[in-house]
Structure formats: structure tokens, C-alpha cells
Amino acid sequence: MKKNIINSLLLFVPFLIYSQTTYKGMIMDKNNPKDNLGVEGATVHWLNTNVSAITNSKGWFTIDYKKEYTRLVISYLGYKTDTITIKGLEPIHHFLTAESDLEEITIKSKRNAVQKSFLSTTNMFTVNSAELLKAACCNLAESFETNPSIDLSFSDALTGTKQIQMLGLTSPYLLITQENIPSVRGASQVFGLTFTPGTWVESIQITKGAGSVVNGFESISGQINAELVKPMFDNKFFFNAYSSLNGRLELNTHFNKKVSDKWHTGLYVHGNYRGEKFDKNNDNFLDMPLSNQINVMNRWQFTDAEKGWVSFINLRFLNDEKQTGEIKFNPDLDKGTTNAWGSEIDTKRFETSAKLGYVFPELPFQSVSFQVAYSNHQQDSYFGLKTYDIQHQSIYSNIIFKSIIGDTRNNFKTGISFTHDNYDELVDFTDYERIETSVGAFFEYAFDNLEDFSLTAGLRVDRHNLLGAFVTPRLHVRYVPWEKGVFRASVGRGKRSANIFAENQQMFASSRQINIDNVGGNIYGLNPEIAWNYGVSYLQKFNLFDKKGDVTFDFYQTKFDNQIIVDWENPQEISFYNLEGKSIANSFQLEVNYNLAPNFNLRTAYKYFDISSDYKSGNLQKPIQPKDRFFANLSYETELTEKDAQWRFDITFNNIGTQRLPNTSSNPEQYQLPVNSEPYQLLNAQITKVFNSKFEVYFGGENLTNVQQNNPILASEDPFGANFDTTIVYAPIFGRSIYAGLRFKIK
């Protein structure tokens, strides 16, 4: 029934037509054809008449029409006035040309650190670099500390890796892309977000609910896209140094150079190191792993705006080493023995990607682009006496054609994509090898009446060697019922193959036995995961006491037709099996943003989750998942001086509600945990002193309330025994952390 409804909508959409009793057109800036930027506020009028109109925020105008009107005059301050001949009712797309003899005028304006668009059909918002600087943002996983839509938690008591969640679902259900190329997937699911340094990120686009069919079929709960800094616009030189009392040191440098009028290149180098051992809770285990990472990227940008060409080429190499376990563990002496429990995770990753785009110079609404990427991810690791090695080679390509149907109110994208993944895993003494290959075609139609209604409807058909042939529909609708209010709704289907070992590596750091209920599926004997996501949201902007604000209501439901249940309700084992019954994730969020005073902003949010699945032992709430959360962020900055100096202050509060803990009732009494955890509060703060446009320093603290989970490692005194478990982590382990850093740049 669901498929029939969606398919009927998709068939109906292209035939939406509006009767045309007036003349319509679009006015654009000739200097920005690649961005298809409409000019707002341009005046159009029929020659020798008083009939006129003004272009809207997208550059469109509507003007009364009579047959005798044949000459249209277009004018805009700072641009040449044009008079064009109109021969029929076919809408025009006209470029304005800037006056060559105008004096240069520089206008400075401040963008919001988090931008919510009224015009986007999808429930998407953009986090720019100013927001990323509000916290100790050392990598992409830590970029969401001040964002209420993304939840952060530690995946285990050893690796210190932060796991993200959206709509109550973990990152494997998100499509995580880098400049719209899938990046964190397969072998890189657990650690991949920590492999993108925060200083490399220009902005992050976060989309709730089903994503676009253009980017693939795997998105279920949403999409996170990271846009990297561009060599053409980035600083010629950038230097960032960071140090914290938890032993972490970090350096970032950017070198950008203009090679020619059309070519720019950048070299980006990141390194972080932690060599000091900490055991604040006295359990004889490291609170944070020893680590060492080197991360280098060379990026090339080609731009020929006059001819409509733009291209990016990336080359990147990463080497990441982690050591954790008992304080006394020495890998040279103790590896593979029971002298001391330890773990090492060594990852080497090479990736390269290229993007080529062409915008038709005289048709800025029409373009064709090609994306291709290759990555080789190799992880060699052991956890005590358990071995886990994985090599994942991936090839991705996508070709996209974009144009209009009739006029720019009706847009479409279509294309073909190809993916090839080669997995080779070693789990103790068992090899798991597989090759996944898929070819897909997609079509996405977008309608916008330029006023109060828009929709995006997409359909893709894929042929996968292990998942078979299947259809992925997606639909997004936007409606503006009144001024400053926008309603959005979405529905979509996603399908994915679960990488049960790569996505649950923390389970190796326990004495649990691994069980897989083989049902004859093509991936570990299991069937693919399939889910529908439904969502509605409402955004209302307002003015209160002459101060701006907005309030957002979101509700999303993810309903699984099939899911791989990760069952760790038996403390002696972890079981993977196909869903038999229901699995539903409900997510509600209320968010309020308000400008309390000039440069003084408040952001608050309340979230409620109801996430349950049918286990073999019955229907249970998802473990280690707060039922509710409260978030508040206050930020203030002083006015810039003539030398661009200022102070910035930022503070973030989180109240984490009660969480259900996995069943430990069969453990000996001293290793049993309560049914639910206690709620707790977290407080982070940062102060930044900007001395001028080139130099600034920052100082801050994480977990200033010094929250620490008691006994995060069960049976830590007997790590090779039957009750050892590091996986039940619901609160911070390390406690309070103070940090400081500096930034220096040459523009």
C-alpha cells in the first residue's frame, strides 16, 4: 500500500501546471551563473506604461500582460538597464551585467552560525565554521557539541570514541557524506568521523529524515554532509594548536596557493598525540587511549566561471594508532598473553576523489556533474586475546544531469550511480569475505511555486548483487501557511547491508561470545535492513520585544520492515539476528532560539525518544538511550573593534535523562547493574580572545560538572574472566577536562 501511494504521487507530480494569466520571468546576476543566483529587488516594467513589478528573493517576477506589451525594461542599482523584446508568454531567464565604472563597495554582514532555511523543501540546516569554533572541535565527531539535533555518546570504556546519533538511531543509519560523496561507511563506521579534522570543515549540512535519492539508497534517519574548505577561498596559511589536561596535543596547518588564474591548491596537515596515562577511577585501566594520528590531504580546485567549469581533486592519507587496556600493559611483552589485558587499533586509510561540474553558460539552470572516489581502509586490531582485522576497498561514481521542465519552477535531477565494495574481515580465526556491487538510476523532480509551496519527489532503482533489485522512493513537501511559518513533511524508504562487526567493534572488548543466527541471507547469513522514515516539522520565526527568534517542532518515526537486532541482554553473549516483529523509533524535538540582546543568543531544545524493538526475550526499549534530553546554549560576543578584536563567550548545558541498561541479572551479584541509570548534567564552556584578524586564543572546559560513571568496566580486576565487560557506558569516564589553544592565519 505504501509503495502504491508513493508511486502515485511521483506519477502525478510532473503534471502539476498552473494557468498563466500573467507574464513571468527570472532575473539573475551574470557574474554568478554557476550559482544560479536570482537578483532580489530588481524592477521590471513594460516600456511606456506604468505596469511594473519587483523580483522576489529567488529573482522571479510576475507582471500583468497584454498583447500590445512587447518591450520589457529591467533595472537594478549598480547594473546596466536592459530593454528586451518579448514575443510570447514563454518565461525569460535574463542576466544583468554590472556597471564597469562603479566604485567598489565593501559590505560586511554577519551570518548566523546555524542557518535554517525557509526556502529548502527538506528539513535541513547549515552549521558554519563560526559554530564549530564554539567548542573544542578537534574532529567531525566532536563538531556537534553545541547542536541539539545530534546526540553524542561514548561507544565504550576504552577507546574514547564518540558515537553520534540522530532521531535516536546510531550513525550507520545516517548517510554521512563529504561534499556529497559517501565517506563514513563500511569499515570506517566507528572511527570514521574522528578522521576528519574540524579545521578542514567549512560547513556542515544536516538533513533530518529520508535524504535525496541522488546520494544513494542507504540513508534512513538522515544525512550529514561536510563541505571542506576551498583552496580558492581559504587562508593562505592557517595554524591551530590545541592542548588539554587529558593529555591530548593537536596541530593543524593549512597551506593554500594560487597556481594560476584557474587553479588553486591546498595542503592540509593534521596531527594529534596522547602519550600520558590516566586512571582517575582507579580501575587499573586507561581512562583514555594512548593515540597517535597523522592525517594529510592535498586538494586541487579548478574554476573557469566564464566557460562554466569547476572541479575538485582530493588526495588523502591517514595513519591512526591507538593503544588501550590495563595501565601496566606493554604490547611488546604482553600482546597475545594473559599477563595483562590490552588492545591496539592501527588504521591506515588512503582515499582519492574527483568532482567535475559543467554549468551551461547561457542556461545556468542546466548542469552536468561527475563524481568518482576510491578508498582503501585497512584496520589491524586486537582486543585482549580476540583479533579483528578488516580491509575495505571501495569505488564510488555518480553522474548527475540537472535541468528544468518549462521554467525554473520545475527542476529535475537524473543520473546513474555505481558502487563497488570489497570486504575482507578476520574475526579471531574466521574469515568473512564478500563483494558488494550495485548499479542504480535515479530521477528527482522538484517543484516550487516561488511563494508558499514546494516539493521534491525522487525515485531510484538499484540492482545489487547481494540485496537484489529494489526501488527507493523519497518525498519531501514544504508549505508556508502564513508569514514566517513553514511546515514540512517527508517520507522515504532506505535499505542497507549491516556490517555487524565493524559497526559493533566495542563488543570485542568483553568476554561475550558472538552468536549469529544464520537464516541463509547473503551477508553474514542475515538479510538486509529495510526501513521507512516518516517526519513532520514546523518552523515559526517571531519577534518578541524587538528581538528575533524561532521555534521548531519535529516529529519523526522510523519503522523497520527488517532490522539486524544487536542483542546483548545476556551478559555472556552478543547475538545478531533478523527482526521478528516490530522495531520503531519515535523522536520528538522542540527547539527555541532567541536573540536576548545584541550579540547575545540563547538556544534551547527538549527531546523525547521512544525506541523499542522485539527481542527474543520480548519487546524492550533500546539500551543506553536516554528517554529525554534537555539542551541549552548561551553565546555572547563583543562588538568588533577597528582592529577586528573581540571577546567570545560560549556555554552549553545538557541534562541527560534516565537510560535503560542491558540485563546483567545473571551475573554474580557484585557485577550486576541497576535496571536504569541515574540522570546527570554536563556543562561545557569556552572563552575566546580575538586580538585581530590574524591571531586569537581560546580557553575552555568540558564536563565542568565532573560527572564520572562508577565502575564503567565490569570485572576489571579479572579481564580474562567470564564477566569482563567494557561496553555498558552511559556517562563520561574521564571527568573534567580543561583545554587551551591558539589560531593564527594569513589571508
N, C-alpha and C positions, 0 to 999 in steps of 0.2 A: 504494500500500500504506500509506504514511504517513497519508494522508487517511482511509482506512478505519479505521485503528487509533484515530486521534484522534476521529473521529465516533462510533465505537462507545463509546468512553469517555464522551463527552459525553451520549450517549443513556442510558447506564447510570447515571450519577451521580445524577440526581434520584430514582431509585427505591431509593437506599440507605435502609434502615429498620432500626431497632433495636427488638427486642422490649422492651416496657415492663412490668417486674415491680415497679417502684418508682415513687414519685411524684417528679417533677422540677419545678423552677421557677427563676426568676431574680429576684434582689433588686437594686434599683437605687436610686440617690440622686435624690430628687425635685428637688433643686436643680441637677442637671446632666442634664436629659433630652436636651439637644441632643447630648451626647457619648456617650449610651448607656453610661454608666459603671456597671459592676456593682460591688456592695459586697462586698469580700472580708472574711471573718471574721464575718459575721452568723450568729446562731444561730437555727435553726428547730426547733420540736418540736411534737408533737401534744399538745393540751390534755389534762391529767390522765393523761399517760403519761410514761415515761422514754425514749421513742423520739425521738432528736434528730439533727441534722446541722449542719455548718458550710459556708457558701458558699465556693467556690474563688476563684481570682484573677479570674475573669470574672463573679463574682456568682451562679454556678449552684450548686444543691444537689441532692442525691439522698437521699431518705429512705424508709425502709420504709413500706409502706402496707397497711392493712386496711380493709375496707368500713365498719367502725364508726368509723374515724378521720374526723372531719368538721370539726374546728376546729384550725387551724394557727396557732401563736404565733410571731411573728417579732420578734427583739430585737437591738439593736446599740447599743453605747455611744455616747451623745450623740444618739440618735434615739428617737423615740416607739416604744413597743412596740405592735405591731398584732396583733390576732387576727382571722383571716379564715375564712370558711366555704368548705369545699371540697366541691363537688357531683359531681365526676367526676375522671377522670385527665388532663383537658386541662391542660398545663403553665401555670403562672401567671407573670406578669411584674408584680411588685409594687414600688411605690415606698415608700421610707422617708422620713419627714418629720423634719427636725432639730428638737430641742427648742428652743423660742424663748427660754427663760430661762437657757440655758447661757452661762457666761462665754466670751469669745473667747479662743482659744488659738492662738498662732502657732508653727508648727513649721517649722524650716529644715532642708532636706536638700539634698545635692549630687548632681546628676545627672552621669553620665559624659558627657564631651564627645562621645564616639561611642557610640551605643546600638545594640546588637544584640539584636533581639527573639527570644525563644524562641517567641512566640505567632504571629508572622507566618508565613503559608504561603509567601510569596515570600522569596527571599534578599535582604532589604532591611535597610539600617541607616541610622540617622539621625545626621547631623553637626549639632550645635547651635552656637550663636553662640560658646560658650566655645572650641570647636575652631578656629573661624575667626579668633579673636584670637591664635592661636599663631604666626602668620606675618604677613608684610606683605601682608595680604589687602586688596587695593585693588579688586578686581572678582571676579566669579564665576569667571572663568578661572583666577585665582590662589588660589582658595579650597581647592585640593586639594593644596597643597604638603606637608601633613602627613598625607595619606591614601594608603595604599598601593594602593588599588583603582583609582585614576585616575592615569594617566601624563600628564606634561606635557612638551611639547617646543616649540621654536621652529619656526614654519612656513617661515621663510626668513631671509635675512641682512639684510633691510632694514626690515620693518615692526615687528619686535619682538613680534609677536602670538604668544601661547602657544596651542598646539593641544592639546586633551585627547584621550585615548584610553582605552577600556575594553575589556577582553578582546582587546586588540591591534588594535582597529578604531577608526577616527577618528570624530569627533563626528557626521558625517552619519548614521551607523548607530545613534546613540543618539536616543531621544526625549527632548528637553530641554523641560521644561515649567516654567511659572511658576504656582504654585498650581493645578496640573493642567490648565492651558491651554497648548497647544503654543506656544512662544515663539521659540526659536532654530531656524529652518528657512528653507529657500529662500535669499533674498538675504543673510540675516544669518548664514549658517553659519560664515564665517571669523572675523568680528569680533563676533558677537552676544554671546558670553559676556563680552566686555570691556565691554559696555554695561549690565551690572547691577552697581552698586556693592556692595561687600561689606557695608557698614554697613546696607544695606537688607534684608539676608537674615537671617531669624530662624533658619532651619534648612534643611538640605538632606537629602532622602531619595534614596538611591542604591539602585537595584534592578538586580541582575545578571540577565542572561538576558532572555527574552521578557517584555515588560511586560503590562499589563492591556489587554484589548480595549476597555475603556471609553474609553481615551485615544487610540485610533486604531490604524491598521494599519502604521505606519511603523517602530515600534520593532523592532530586530533584535538588537542586542547588550545593550540595557538601557535604563534610564530614569533621568534625573536631574531631580528636582523641587525647585524652590526655593520655600520658603514665605517670604513677605515679612513684615516686622514689622507688627504690627497697631496702628492708631492708638489703639485702646481700651487696649492694654497697654504700648505703647512709652512711653519717657520724654517728658515734656512738652517738654523741649529737650535736644538732643544735638549736640555739636560734636566733630569729629575733624579734626586737621591732621596732615599727613604730608609729609616731605621726604626725599629721598635724594640721594646723591652722584652718581647718574647723571642728575641734573637734573630729576627729577620732583617736582612740587609737587601737593598734593591737599588739597581741603577738602570736608567733608561736614557738612551741618546737617539736623536733623530738628526740625520744629515740630508738636506734636500738641495738639489742643484738644477738649474735650468740649463739643459744641454743645447737646446735650440729654440726657435720660436714655437715649435710644436711638441718638443719632447722635454719632459721633466722626469727626474729620477730621485728616489729617496732610499737611504739605507737606515734601517731601524734595528737597534741592538738593545736587547733586554737581558739582564742577569739578576738572579736572586739567590741568596745563600742563607742557610741557617745551620750553624755548626755547634751551637750551645745546647746542652742537655738540660731539660726541665722536668721535674717530677714534683709538682706542688701538692698533689693529693696523696703522695707517699704510698702509691700502689706498686712501686718498683718498675713502672712502665713510663716511657716518654709521653709527656702530655702533647707534644708537637713533634712531628718527624724531623730528623736531620734532612736537609734538602739542598740541592744544587741544580740550577737551571740556567742554560744559555739558549737564547732564542733570537734568531737573526732573520730579517726579511729585507729583500731588495724589491722595490716597487717602481714600475715604469708607467708613465702616463703620456699618452699621445692625444693631442686635441687639435683638430682643424675645423673650427666652428664655421668658417666660410663654406667649406665643402660638406660639412655635416658629419665628420668622422670623429669618433672618440674611442680610445682603447686603454685598457689597463693590463699589465702583466706583472704577476707576483711570483717570486721565488722565496721559499722559506725553509729553514732547518731548525729543529728543536732537539735538544738533549736534556732530559729531565731525570734526576736521580733522587730517590727517597729511601731513607732508612728509618725504621721504627722498631718498636719492641721493648724488651727489658733494658734498663739502664746499663747493665753490665754486658749486653750483647756485643760481641765482636765478630763481624761477618767472616773475617779471615780465619777465625778459630772455631766459631760456633755454628756456622751455616751447615745445615743438614744433620745436626746433632740435637740431643736433648740437654746439652749443657746450659743453654739459655735460649729463650724464645725470641726470635727476631724475624724481620721481614725487610726485603729490599724490592723496590719497584723501579726499574730502569726503562725509560721510554725514549725511543728515537723516532722522530717523525720528519719526513720530507714531503713538501707539497708544492705544487705549482698550479697556477690558474691564469686564464686569459679571458678577457672580455672585449668584444669588438662590436661597436654600435654605429649605425649609419642612420642619420635623420635626413630625409629628403628636403633639401634647402627650400624649395618652394612649397613644400607640403609638410609643415612642422608637426602635424598630427600623425604623420606616417613615418614609421621607422622599422628597421630590422636589426636584430642583435643576435650575437652568438656567444655562448659561454662554454668553456671547457675547463676541467680541473682533474688533476691526478694527485693522489696522496698515497704514501706508504707509511703505515703506522706499525711499529714493532715494539711490543712490551714484553720484557722478560722479568718475571717476578716470582717470589715465593713468600708464603705466609707460614712461618714455623716449618713444619715438615710437608706442607702442601705446595705444589707447584702450579702456577698458572702463567702460561705464555700465550701470546696471541700476535699474529701478524695479519694485518688487514690492508689489502691493496684495493684502491677504489678509483674508478674512472666515471666522470660525470660530464654530460654535454647537454646543451639545450639551445635550440634556435627558436626565436620569437619574432613574429611579424605583428606589427601594431598599425591599425588604421581606423577609419571611420566608415560608417554607413550613412550616406546622405550628408550629414553635417556632424560637427563635433559633439553634439548631444548624444550621439550613438557611436561608441567606441567598441573596438574588439581587439583581442589578442588571440593569436593562434600559433601553434608550433608543434615541434616534436622533441622529445627528450629521450636520453639513453643513459642508463646506469649499469655499471658492472662492478661487483664486489667479490673479492676472493678472500675467504676467511680460513685461517689455519690456527686452531687452538689446541693447546696441550693442557689438560686438566689432570694433574697427577700423572698417571701412566696411560691416559686415554686420549686419543687424537680425535678431534672433531674438525672435519674439513667440509667446506661447501662453497659453491659458486652461485651467486645470485646475479641474474641478468634481466633487465626489464627494458622494454621499448614502449613509449607512450605518446599519444597525441592528445592535444587539449584545445579547447575553444572557450574563451571567456568574453562575454558580452557585458558592456557597461552602458547604462542609460542615465542621463542627468538632464532634468528639465530646466536646469540653471537657476531654479528658485527653491523649491521645497521638497523635491523627491528625486531619489536616485537609487539605482540598484546595480548589483554586479552578480551575474549568474554564470557559473562555469561548469564545464563537464570535461572530464578526461577519461580516456580508455587506455588501459595498460595491459600488456602481455608480459607476465613474469614467469620465469622458468620454474619457480617453486610455488608461487602463490596463484598461478593460473591467470586467466583473463578476467578482468573486473572493471567496473565503472565507478568513478568517483564524482559525485555531484556536489556542488557548493552554491549557496545562495546567500547574498547579503542585501539588506534593504535599509534605506535611510529615509526618514520623513521628518520635516520641520513643521510641527503643528502650530507654533506661534513663535514670536520673536525670541531669540536667544535660547530656544529649546530644540533639541534634536533627539529623535527616537531611532534606535537601530535594532534590527533583528537579523539573526543568521541561523543557518542550518547547514550541516555538511557531514560527509562521511569520510573516514580515514581508515587506512589499512597498513599494517606493518608487520615485519617479522621481528620477534623479540630475541635479542641477543642475551640470553638468560645469564651467562657467566660474566660477560663484560659489563652488564648493567647492574650486577649484584656482587661485585668483587669483595665488598666488605664481609660477605658471608664466609669467605675463605679464612678469615682471622677468627675462627671459632672452632670448637670441636664438633660442630654439627656435621652429620652425614648428609650427602647430597642425594636426593631421590628425584627421578624424572619419570612421570607416568607416560610411557610411550604409547601413543594412540595411533601410530603409523603416519604421523604428519611428516612433512618434508624438512622441518627444521627442529633438530633435537628430538624428533618423534612427535612434535607438537604442531598444532595448527596455528595459522597467523592470527594476530589480534585485529578485530574489526570493531569500530565504534562509531556512533552518531553523536554529534555535538549540536545542542540547541542553545541559543542565547538571545537575551534581550537586554538592552541598556538604554538609559535615558540620561542625557546631559543637559543641565539648565544653568546658564550663566545669569548672574544677577549683580545689581548694585545695591549696597547696603551702607548707609552713612557716607555716601560718595566714595566708597571703596569697592573694587571689583572682587568677584568671587564666582565659584561654580560648585555645583553639587552633581554627583553622578551615582546612579543606581545601576547595578549589574546583577543579572542572574543567569547562570549557565548550568546546563545539565549535560553530562557525558554518560551515555548509555552504551554499554558494551554488548555487542552480539557475541563476541568471544574475547576472552582475555586470558593471558597466562597468569594464573594465580601463584604468587610467591608466598608460600605458606610456611611461616616459622613459628606457629603456635605450639609446636613440640620443641622444647629447648634442646633436644638431642639431634634434631634433623631439620633440614630445609627441603621442602618439596615444591616441585614445579609441575603444574597440571593445568589442563584446559578448564575453563569456566563451565560449570554445570549449574545453571540457574541465572541469577541476576547479579549484575555489578553496576552500580550507579554512583556517580559523583555529582553532588549538588554544591554549587558555590554561589554565595551571595556577598556582594560588597557594596557598602555605602561610603562614598568619599566626598569630603568637603575641602575646598581650597579657598582661602580668603586672604586678601591683602589688608592686614591690620593697620598698617601705616606705610608711608613711603619707604620702599626697600625692606619692608618687614612683612614676611609671609608665613602663613600657617597652612599646613596640610595635615588632614586627619582622615582616618579610614577605620571602618569596622568590617570585619569579615567573618562569615559563618560558613562552616563546611559540614556537610552530611555525606560521608563517603563510606559505602558499605558494599561488601561482596559476599557471595555464598561460598563459604569454605566447606571442606568435607565435614568439619565439626559444627557447621551451622552458619547463619548469617552474622557477620561481625563487622564492626567499624574498622576502618583502616588503622593499623597500629602506627604509633609515632606520628600522629597527625592531630594538631590542636583542633578542637571543635570551633573555637573562636579566637580571634586576634584583634587587638586594638593597636593602631599605629598613629603617631603624631610626630610632625617635623616642624621645627621653627627655624627660620633662616633670616638673617639680617645682614645688611652690608651698608657701609657708609658711602656717601657720595664721592665720586672720583674727583681728585684734585687736578690741578693743571698738569701735574707730572704723572697722572694716572695712578696715583697712590690711593689705597683704601684699606679698610678692615672688613673681614667677612667672619660671621659667626653662624654656626650651624649646630643644632642639637636634635637628636632623634630618640624617641621613646617607643618601646614595643612592650605590650603585655601579651604574653603567650599563655593561652588557656590550657585547661586540662587535656592530657593526651592518654589514650588507651595504650597500655604496654602489652607486648606479647606474653602469652601464657607461660609462666615459669613454675606452676604449681607442682609439677613432677620433679623439680629439683630438690636437693636437700634443703632443709629449712633456711640455712644461712645464705643460700643462693636464690631464694625466692624474692620476687619483686611485687610491689602492690599492683592492683588492677589498673590504677590510673596514677599518672604523675601529678605533682602539685604545680599550679600555675606559677609563673615567675615573670620578672620585669627586667628589661635590658635598657641601658642608656648609653648612647654614643654621642660624642661632641667633638667639634673641631673649630679651631681659630686659625685664620689665615691673615697674614700681613703682606699686602702688596706694596712694595716700595716704589715700583714704577712699571712700565710696560714690559720690562725685561726680567725683573727679579722679584720673587716672592718666597716666603717661608710659611710653613704650616705646622701646627702642633695639635694633637688630639688624643682621644682615648676611646677605646672600645670596651664594652661591658663594664662601664664605670661602677655599676652596682655590684660588681664582683660575684656574679652568680656562678656557682660551680656545681655540677652534678656529683652527688655522692656515689661512690662505687660504680663508676662507668664501666669497669671491666669486672665481670663476674669471674670468681676463682682465679684472680690474678696471681695468687701465691702458688697455683698449680696449673701453669699454662698448657701443659701437655695432658692434663686430665680430662675427664668426661664432661665437666661443667664449665670449661673456659669459654667465654663469650665476650666479644668486644662490640657487638652490633647494636645493643639496646641503648642508644644515645638520644636523649630528648632535651638536653640542656648543654650549655658550654662546659668545657672541661678545664680550659686553661685559666679562666678568671680574668681579672682586669689586665688590659694591655695599653700601654702608653706609647705613642709614636711621634716622630717629627720628621720633617723633610723640607726640601727646597726645590724650586723650579727656576731655571734660567733659560731665556730664549733670545735669539736674534732673528728678527723678522726679515 
